[in-house]
Amino acid sequence: MKDIAQRAGVSESAVSFALNGRPGVSELTRDRVRRVAEQLGWRPSTAARALSGEGSATVGLVLARPAAHLGVDSFFLQLISGIQEVLAERQLGLLFQVVEDVAAECAVYRRWWAEHRVDGVLVVDPRTDDPRAALLDELGLHAVVIGTLPGQDTGPHPGLSQIRADDAGAMAAVVGRLYELGHRRIVHIAGLSTLAHTDRRIESLRTEADRRGLAEAHSVTTDYSDIEGAAVTRRVLERPVRPTALIYDNDVMAAAGSAVATGLGLTVPDDVSVVSWEDSALCRLTAPWLTALSRDPVAFGRLAARELTALLDGGPARTVQVPLPRLIERGSTAAALVDG
């Protein structure tokens, strides 16, 4: 504060007013102080803000999914790891809670806001009909949505940033590659039907199927678990005319589905090719190794946490588009033995 005051030619109290958005200084002085602060690489001390009653030095994350399913889903463990890396650098705490549904999640946000428990929140799993953005606007809580809000939500949300992944583009790329390999009977074993990204993936598969004349390509929704993934796999592979390629929305279901295929006397990839939407160590522990999209949940977490701290520092809300993931081809995909 003293260094900024000396370089800007103002008092330390004027620096405090300017950097904390308080009245008492002119806009000209406020702009000069902020420019000097940026030149010096200054960042607000979240710990000091908490001690002075200006903030909680804590951000929140609520997962509205059955707790039993989280233990087998590596995506969220990696996501939280990336989030925690950035928060630790900023001396910010993470308040984490698991609830059963979005209504309960909204109740948690209201309680945290009323109790001044968090300075902002990280929001995951945008729904096809999602009330959370409007609620966070109402509460005035800064937030970062990891994922894309549903199409009917046009905003604006002045305190809410988004980390967008191109689910439609990724599905189109996977289907396109399977088509090149001669696959015409493709089944997408999807996640929860209420999630906006599931809806986009399903719609993208329909679009690609229509464009390429894949009459038998379709999606089946599940709860993301290995149990449902295995059960759906068994059903589709026991049909009189079975698919030649399966796309799974996570690594756990892909591994379970590959095991089911083997148990039915089929060979992966000769009889059926398998693609996982998530890459992880699990994809490299199966036989054969699973072809997968190279998404990086840890990087997602870091990016989301940085966007939230930028909001807490007074930065504007913005939308960040992450690069399209690359398909890593391994032993679980090959040319179809027969075309559809």
Secondary structure, 3 states (H helix, E strand, C coil): CHHHHHHHCCCHHHHHHHHCCCCCCCHHHHHHHHHHHHHCCCCCCHHHHHHCCCCCCEEEEEEECCHHHHCCCHHHHHHHHHHHHHHHHCCCEEEEEEECCHHHHHHHHHHHHHHCCCCEEEEECCECCCCHHHHHHHHCCEEEEECCCCCCCCCCCCCEEEEECCHHHHHHHHHHHHHHCCCCCEEEEECCCCEHHHHHHHHHHHHHHHHHCCCCCEEEECCCCHHHHHHHHHHHHCCCCCCCEEEECCHHHHHHHHHHHHHCCCCCCCCCEEEECCCCHHHHCCCCCCEEECCCHHHHHHHHHHHHHHHHCCCCCCEEECCCCCEECCCCCCCCCCCC
